[in-house]
Amino acid sequence: MHVQLTAVFQQVPEGYIAFVEELPGANTQGDTLEEARSNLAEAIEIVLETNRALAEEELKGKDVIREQIILAA
């Protein structure tokens, strides 16, 4: 599966801030552009894992259908 997201980086006096346009909550900062990129990849993983865990908890004991969605680029 291939999903393409848009990372936005902005240089500020303290270094760089970064976020993903399509994924609210996935934001971070870094002293360098490379550090901000690395931190953003970690932030994306954390947001996805957290959202999954919250959904599983909310749906616990409910009869639901789960299936994967493949997004075409």
Biopython code that builds the backbone (N, CA, C, O; Angstrom):
import numpy as np
from Bio.PDB.StructureBuilder import StructureBuilder

atoms = [
    (1, "MET", "N", (0.851, -1.181, 0.000)),
    (1, "MET", "CA", (0.000, 0.000, 0.000)),
    (1, "MET", "C", (0.891, 1.237, 0.000)),
    (1, "MET", "O", (1.950, 1.258, 0.626)),
    (2, "HIS", "N", (0.450, 2.242, -0.697)),
    (2, "HIS", "CA", (1.210, 3.483, -0.797)),
    (2, "HIS", "C", (0.267, 4.642, -0.515)),
    (2, "HIS", "O", (-0.672, 4.886, -1.274)),
    (3, "VAL", "N", (0.516, 5.347, 0.564)),
    (3, "VAL", "CA", (-0.251, 6.541, 0.902)),
    (3, "VAL", "C", (0.710, 7.711, 0.867)),
    (3, "VAL", "O", (1.803, 7.645, 1.428)),
    (4, "GLN", "N", (0.307, 8.764, 0.219)),
    (4, "GLN", "CA", (1.167, 9.940, 0.118)),
    (4, "GLN", "C", (0.578, 11.061, 0.948)),
    (4, "GLN", "O", (-0.573, 11.449, 0.749)),
    (5, "LEU", "N", (1.367, 11.584, 1.882)),
    (5, "LEU", "CA", (0.956, 12.696, 2.724)),
    (5, "LEU", "C", (1.847, 13.896, 2.423)),
    (5, "LEU", "O", (2.919, 13.746, 1.838)),
    (6, "THR", "N", (1.408, 15.077, 2.818)),
    (6, "THR", "CA", (2.170, 16.285, 2.564)),
    (6, "THR", "C", (2.768, 16.816, 3.859)),
    (6, "THR", "O", (2.043, 17.241, 4.759)),
    (7, "ALA", "N", (4.085, 16.789, 3.946)),
    (7, "ALA", "CA", (4.793, 17.351, 5.086)),
    (7, "ALA", "C", (5.115, 18.808, 4.788)),
    (7, "ALA", "O", (5.577, 19.141, 3.696)),
    (8, "VAL", "N", (4.870, 19.668, 5.760)),
    (8, "VAL", "CA", (5.153, 21.090, 5.615)),
    (8, "VAL", "C", (6.195, 21.472, 6.664)),
    (8, "VAL", "O", (6.031, 21.184, 7.850)),
    (9, "PHE", "N", (7.271, 22.124, 6.214)),
    (9, "PHE", "CA", (8.349, 22.552, 7.099)),
    (9, "PHE", "C", (8.489, 24.063, 7.003)),
    (9, "PHE", "O", (8.468, 24.640, 5.915)),
    (10, "GLN", "N", (8.630, 24.681, 8.149)),
    (10, "GLN", "CA", (8.818, 26.133, 8.169)),
    (10, "GLN", "C", (10.004, 26.449, 9.060)),
    (10, "GLN", "O", (10.075, 26.009, 10.208)),
    (11, "GLN", "N", (10.937, 27.221, 8.513)),
    (11, "GLN", "CA", (12.085, 27.627, 9.309)),
    (11, "GLN", "C", (11.673, 28.766, 10.227)),
    (11, "GLN", "O", (11.044, 29.732, 9.796)),
    (12, "VAL", "N", (12.036, 28.640, 11.502)),
    (12, "VAL", "CA", (11.772, 29.650, 12.519)),
    (12, "VAL", "C", (13.101, 29.930, 13.227)),
    (12, "VAL", "O", (14.061, 29.181, 13.044)),
    (13, "PRO", "N", (13.171, 30.978, 14.018)),
    (13, "PRO", "CA", (14.447, 31.284, 14.681)),
    (13, "PRO", "C", (15.031, 30.121, 15.501)),
    (13, "PRO", "O", (16.249, 29.992, 15.620)),
    (14, "GLU", "N", (14.158, 29.281, 16.060)),
    (14, "GLU", "CA", (14.618, 28.172, 16.899)),
    (14, "GLU", "C", (14.996, 26.931, 16.091)),
    (14, "GLU", "O", (15.530, 25.980, 16.664)),
    (15, "GLY", "N", (14.741, 26.906, 14.801)),
    (15, "GLY", "CA", (15.010, 25.739, 13.963)),
    (15, "GLY", "C", (13.918, 25.565, 12.927)),
    (15, "GLY", "O", (13.728, 26.422, 12.064)),
    (16, "TYR", "N", (13.196, 24.445, 13.013)),
    (16, "TYR", "CA", (12.112, 24.162, 12.061)),
    (16, "TYR", "C", (10.900, 23.625, 12.798)),
    (16, "TYR", "O", (11.025, 22.869, 13.762)),
    (17, "ILE", "N", (9.723, 24.025, 12.332)),
    (17, "ILE", "CA", (8.483, 23.402, 12.769)),
    (17, "ILE", "C", (7.956, 22.613, 11.581)),
    (17, "ILE", "O", (8.232, 22.937, 10.426)),
    (18, "ALA", "N", (7.192, 21.568, 11.888)),
    (18, "ALA", "CA", (6.712, 20.692, 10.816)),
    (18, "ALA", "C", (5.350, 20.127, 11.164)),
    (18, "ALA", "O", (5.038, 19.907, 12.334)),
    (19, "PHE", "N", (4.534, 19.892, 10.135)),
    (19, "PHE", "CA", (3.243, 19.237, 10.325)),
    (19, "PHE", "C", (2.837, 18.534, 9.038)),
    (19, "PHE", "O", (3.416, 18.765, 7.977)),
    (20, "VAL", "N", (1.840, 17.680, 9.151)),
    (20, "VAL", "CA", (1.293, 16.977, 7.990)),
    (20, "VAL", "C", (-0.078, 17.574, 7.700)),
    (20, "VAL", "O", (-0.954, 17.577, 8.565)),
    (21, "GLU", "N", (-0.261, 18.074, 6.498)),
    (21, "GLU", "CA", (-1.514, 18.750, 6.132)),
    (21, "GLU", "C", (-2.731, 17.850, 6.323)),
    (21, "GLU", "O", (-3.773, 18.307, 6.792)),
    (22, "GLU", "N", (-2.604, 16.577, 5.962)),
    (22, "GLU", "CA", (-3.748, 15.670, 5.948)),
    (22, "GLU", "C", (-3.981, 14.932, 7.268)),
    (22, "GLU", "O", (-4.927, 14.153, 7.379)),
    (23, "LEU", "N", (-3.138, 15.166, 8.259)),
    (23, "LEU", "CA", (-3.226, 14.387, 9.492)),
    (23, "LEU", "C", (-3.151, 15.305, 10.713)),
    (23, "LEU", "O", (-2.069, 15.532, 11.253)),
    (24, "PRO", "N", (-4.301, 15.834, 11.151)),
    (24, "PRO", "CA", (-4.289, 16.706, 12.321)),
    (24, "PRO", "C", (-3.614, 16.031, 13.514)),
    (24, "PRO", "O", (-3.827, 14.846, 13.773)),
    (25, "GLY", "N", (-2.817, 16.782, 14.217)),
    (25, "GLY", "CA", (-2.121, 16.257, 15.385)),
    (25, "GLY", "C", (-0.709, 15.797, 15.095)),
    (25, "GLY", "O", (0.087, 15.619, 16.016)),
    (26, "ALA", "N", (-0.389, 15.601, 13.828)),
    (26, "ALA", "CA", (0.967, 15.183, 13.466)),
    (26, "ALA", "C", (1.794, 16.438, 13.231)),
    (26, "ALA", "O", (1.868, 16.951, 12.114)),
    (27, "ASN", "N", (2.415, 16.925, 14.303)),
    (27, "ASN", "CA", (3.244, 18.112, 14.200)),
    (27, "ASN", "C", (4.407, 17.986, 15.169)),
    (27, "ASN", "O", (4.340, 17.248, 16.151)),
    (28, "THR", "N", (5.468, 18.714, 14.880)),
    (28, "THR", "CA", (6.682, 18.598, 15.679)),
    (28, "THR", "C", (7.597, 19.764, 15.387)),
    (28, "THR", "O", (7.214, 20.730, 14.727)),
    (29, "GLN", "N", (8.812, 19.657, 15.888)),
    (29, "GLN", "CA", (9.840, 20.664, 15.622)),
    (29, "GLN", "C", (11.199, 19.998, 15.669)),
    (29, "GLN", "O", (11.319, 18.845, 16.083)),
    (30, "GLY", "N", (12.216, 20.716, 15.250)),
    (30, "GLY", "CA", (13.586, 20.213, 15.305)),
    (30, "GLY", "C", (14.567, 21.342, 15.126)),
    (30, "GLY", "O", (14.247, 22.382, 14.551)),
    (31, "ASP", "N", (15.768, 21.125, 15.626)),
    (31, "ASP", "CA", (16.818, 22.138, 15.480)),
    (31, "ASP", "C", (17.260, 22.269, 14.026)),
    (31, "ASP", "O", (17.636, 23.352, 13.578)),
    (32, "THR", "N", (17.209, 21.154, 13.292)),
    (32, "THR", "CA", (17.590, 21.135, 11.880)),
    (32, "THR", "C", (16.441, 20.568, 11.061)),
    (32, "THR", "O", (15.508, 19.983, 11.611)),
    (33, "LEU", "N", (16.511, 20.741, 9.752)),
    (33, "LEU", "CA", (15.490, 20.193, 8.870)),
    (33, "LEU", "C", (15.461, 18.676, 8.971)),
    (33, "LEU", "O", (14.384, 18.080, 9.007)),
    (34, "GLU", "N", (16.620, 18.049, 9.017)),
    (34, "GLU", "CA", (16.678, 16.587, 9.124)),
    (34, "GLU", "C", (16.064, 16.100, 10.432)),
    (34, "GLU", "O", (15.350, 15.097, 10.447)),
    (35, "GLU", "N", (16.336, 16.797, 11.522)),
    (35, "GLU", "CA", (15.745, 16.420, 12.812)),
    (35, "GLU", "C", (14.227, 16.583, 12.769)),
    (35, "GLU", "O", (13.497, 15.735, 13.284)),
    (36, "ALA", "N", (13.754, 17.661, 12.161)),
    (36, "ALA", "CA", (12.309, 17.870, 12.040)),
    (36, "ALA", "C", (11.683, 16.766, 11.195)),
    (36, "ALA", "O", (10.596, 16.293, 11.525)),
    (37, "ARG", "N", (12.333, 16.346, 10.122)),
    (37, "ARG", "CA", (11.823, 15.248, 9.285)),
    (37, "ARG", "C", (11.722, 13.958, 10.090)),
    (37, "ARG", "O", (10.709, 13.260, 10.033)),
    (38, "SER", "N", (12.764, 13.648, 10.832)),
    (38, "SER", "CA", (12.778, 12.435, 11.642)),
    (38, "SER", "C", (11.698, 12.484, 12.718)),
    (38, "SER", "O", (10.976, 11.510, 12.931)),
    (39, "ASN", "N", (11.599, 13.620, 13.387)),
    (39, "ASN", "CA", (10.582, 13.777, 14.425)),
    (39, "ASN", "C", (9.170, 13.690, 13.847)),
    (39, "ASN", "O", (8.261, 13.174, 14.496)),
    (40, "LEU", "N", (8.991, 14.196, 12.627)),
    (40, "LEU", "CA", (7.670, 14.155, 12.006)),
    (40, "LEU", "C", (7.271, 12.722, 11.671)),
    (40, "LEU", "O", (6.112, 12.348, 11.847)),
    (41, "ALA", "N", (8.211, 11.922, 11.194)),
    (41, "ALA", "CA", (7.907, 10.516, 10.921)),
    (41, "ALA", "C", (7.453, 9.815, 12.199)),
    (41, "ALA", "O", (6.517, 9.016, 12.173)),
    (42, "GLU", "N", (8.108, 10.108, 13.302)),
    (42, "GLU", "CA", (7.724, 9.528, 14.592)),
    (42, "GLU", "C", (6.354, 10.041, 15.027)),
    (42, "GLU", "O", (5.542, 9.275, 15.546)),
    (43, "ALA", "N", (6.094, 11.317, 14.821)),
    (43, "ALA", "CA", (4.800, 11.898, 15.190)),
    (43, "ALA", "C", (3.668, 11.243, 14.405)),
    (43, "ALA", "O", (2.601, 10.989, 14.962)),
    (44, "ILE", "N", (3.885, 10.968, 13.125)),
    (44, "ILE", "CA", (2.869, 10.297, 12.304)),
    (44, "ILE", "C", (2.556, 8.924, 12.877)),
    (44, "ILE", "O", (1.389, 8.559, 13.014)),
    (45, "GLU", "N", (3.589, 8.160, 13.212)),
    (45, "GLU", "CA", (3.386, 6.830, 13.791)),
    (45, "GLU", "C", (2.591, 6.915, 15.090)),
    (45, "GLU", "O", (1.674, 6.125, 15.313)),
    (46, "ILE", "N", (2.942, 7.873, 15.943)),
    (46, "ILE", "CA", (2.268, 8.018, 17.229)),
    (46, "ILE", "C", (0.797, 8.383, 17.035)),
    (46, "ILE", "O", (-0.070, 7.817, 17.701)),
    (47, "VAL", "N", (0.506, 9.316, 16.138)),
    (47, "VAL", "CA", (-0.884, 9.727, 15.895)),
    (47, "VAL", "C", (-1.706, 8.547, 15.384)),
    (47, "VAL", "O", (-2.823, 8.324, 15.850)),
    (48, "LEU", "N", (-1.161, 7.791, 14.429)),
    (48, "LEU", "CA", (-1.896, 6.649, 13.882)),
    (48, "LEU", "C", (-2.115, 5.573, 14.942)),
    (48, "LEU", "O", (-3.216, 5.033, 15.049)),
    (49, "GLU", "N", (-1.091, 5.255, 15.723)),
    (49, "GLU", "CA", (-1.232, 4.250, 16.777)),
    (49, "GLU", "C", (-2.242, 4.697, 17.832)),
    (49, "GLU", "O", (-3.059, 3.898, 18.289)),
    (50, "THR", "N", (-2.186, 5.959, 18.215)),
    (50, "THR", "CA", (-3.102, 6.486, 19.231)),
    (50, "THR", "C", (-4.536, 6.480, 18.730)),
    (50, "THR", "O", (-5.447, 6.073, 19.451)),
    (51, "ASN", "N", (-4.742, 6.932, 17.493)),
    (51, "ASN", "CA", (-6.102, 6.932, 16.930)),
    (51, "ASN", "C", (-6.663, 5.524, 16.848)),
    (51, "ASN", "O", (-7.843, 5.310, 17.124)),
    (52, "ARG", "N", (-5.832, 4.562, 16.471)),
    (52, "ARG", "CA", (-6.268, 3.166, 16.392)),
    (52, "ARG", "C", (-6.662, 2.659, 17.781)),
    (52, "ARG", "O", (-7.705, 2.025, 17.938)),
    (53, "ALA", "N", (-5.843, 2.934, 18.772)),
    (53, "ALA", "CA", (-6.129, 2.480, 20.135)),
    (53, "ALA", "C", (-7.402, 3.113, 20.679)),
    (53, "ALA", "O", (-8.204, 2.438, 21.325)),
    (54, "LEU", "N", (-7.594, 4.401, 20.425)),
    (54, "LEU", "CA", (-8.814, 5.077, 20.879)),
    (54, "LEU", "C", (-10.058, 4.493, 20.218)),
    (54, "LEU", "O", (-11.082, 4.298, 20.873)),
    (55, "ALA", "N", (-9.967, 4.215, 18.921)),
    (55, "ALA", "CA", (-11.100, 3.629, 18.200)),
    (55, "ALA", "C", (-11.407, 2.236, 18.730)),
    (55, "ALA", "O", (-12.571, 1.892, 18.934)),
    (56, "GLU", "N", (-10.372, 1.431, 18.954)),
    (56, "GLU", "CA", (-10.581, 0.078, 19.480)),
    (56, "GLU", "C", (-11.250, 0.118, 20.847)),
    (56, "GLU", "O", (-12.137, -0.687, 21.131)),
    (57, "GLU", "N", (-10.831, 1.045, 21.686)),
    (57, "GLU", "CA", (-11.423, 1.166, 23.027)),
    (57, "GLU", "C", (-12.889, 1.591, 22.932)),
    (57, "GLU", "O", (-13.744, 1.050, 23.632)),
    (58, "GLU", "N", (-13.169, 2.545, 22.078)),
    (58, "GLU", "CA", (-14.540, 3.043, 21.921)),
    (58, "GLU", "C", (-15.465, 1.962, 21.364)),
    (58, "GLU", "O", (-16.650, 1.932, 21.694)),
    (59, "LEU", "N", (-14.935, 1.083, 20.529)),
    (59, "LEU", "CA", (-15.756, 0.060, 19.874)),
    (59, "LEU", "C", (-15.734, -1.283, 20.596)),
    (59, "LEU", "O", (-16.365, -2.239, 20.145)),
    (60, "LYS", "N", (-15.018, -1.363, 21.704)),
    (60, "LYS", "CA", (-14.898, -2.617, 22.440)),
    (60, "LYS", "C", (-16.291, -3.152, 22.788)),
    (60, "LYS", "O", (-17.123, -2.440, 23.351)),
    (61, "GLY", "N", (-16.526, -4.422, 22.440)),
    (61, "GLY", "CA", (-17.806, -5.070, 22.734)),
    (61, "GLY", "C", (-18.896, -4.794, 21.725)),
    (61, "GLY", "O", (-19.992, -5.343, 21.844)),
    (62, "LYS", "N", (-18.632, -3.961, 20.734)),
    (62, "LYS", "CA", (-19.634, -3.648, 19.714)),
    (62, "LYS", "C", (-19.398, -4.525, 18.496)),
    (62, "LYS", "O", (-18.268, -4.911, 18.200)),
    (63, "ASP", "N", (-20.471, -4.829, 17.803)),
    (63, "ASP", "CA", (-20.393, -5.647, 16.598)),
    (63, "ASP", "C", (-20.057, -4.725, 15.425)),
    (63, "ASP", "O", (-20.899, -3.950, 14.972)),
    (64, "VAL", "N", (-18.827, -4.819, 14.943)),
    (64, "VAL", "CA", (-18.371, -3.963, 13.846)),
    (64, "VAL", "C", (-17.696, -4.802, 12.774)),
    (64, "VAL", "O", (-17.315, -5.948, 13.013)),
    (65, "ILE", "N", (-17.557, -4.235, 11.623)),
    (65, "ILE", "CA", (-16.802, -4.861, 10.523)),
    (65, "ILE", "C", (-15.558, -4.026, 10.315)),
    (65, "ILE", "O", (-15.639, -2.812, 10.125)),
    (66, "ARG", "N", (-14.412, -4.671, 10.349)),
    (66, "ARG", "CA", (-13.142, -3.980, 10.089)),
    (66, "ARG", "C", (-12.570, -4.522, 8.792)),
    (66, "ARG", "O", (-12.564, -5.731, 8.559)),
    (67, "GLU", "N", (-12.095, -3.628, 7.962)),
    (67, "GLU", "CA", (-11.422, -4.034, 6.735)),
    (67, "GLU", "C", (-10.391, -2.991, 6.357)),
    (67, "GLU", "O", (-10.527, -1.820, 6.712)),
    (68, "GLN", "N", (-9.369, -3.406, 5.644)),
    (68, "GLN", "CA", (-8.338, -2.485, 5.200)),
    (68, "GLN", "C", (-8.824, -1.697, 3.990)),
    (68, "GLN", "O", (-9.604, -2.188, 3.174)),
    (69, "ILE", "N", (-8.353, -0.492, 3.901)),
    (69, "ILE", "CA", (-8.641, 0.357, 2.743)),
    (69, "ILE", "C", (-7.313, 0.631, 2.062)),
    (69, "ILE", "O", (-6.346, 1.040, 2.703)),
    (70, "ILE", "N", (-7.278, 0.406, 0.779)),
    (70, "ILE", "CA", (-6.071, 0.690, -0.002)),
    (70, "ILE", "C", (-6.325, 1.950, -0.806)),
    (70, "ILE", "O", (-7.276, 2.024, -1.585)),
    (71, "LEU", "N", (-5.479, 2.926, -0.613)),
    (71, "LEU", "CA", (-5.628, 4.197, -1.304)),
    (71, "LEU", "C", (-4.724, 4.220, -2.526)),
    (71, "LEU", "O", (-3.526, 3.954, -2.425)),
    (72, "ALA", "N", (-5.285, 4.531, -3.655)),
    (72, "ALA", "CA", (-4.494, 4.631, -4.885)),
    (72, "ALA", "C", (-3.875, 6.011, -4.956)),
    (72, "ALA", "O", (-4.507, 7.008, -4.605)),
    (73, "ALA", "N", (-2.649, 6.062, -5.406)),
    (73, "ALA", "CA", (-1.959, 7.350, -5.524)),
    (73, "ALA", "C", (-2.443, 8.110, -6.729)),
    (73, "ALA", "O", (-1.973, 9.218, -6.989)),
]
sb = StructureBuilder()
sb.init_structure("model")
sb.init_model(0)
sb.init_chain("A")
sb.init_seg("    ")
for serial, (resi, resn, name, xyz) in enumerate(atoms, 1):
    if name == "N":
        sb.init_residue(resn, " ", resi, " ")
    sb.init_atom(name, np.array(xyz, "f"), 0.0, 1.0, " ", f" {name:<3s}", serial, name[0])
structure = sb.get_structure()
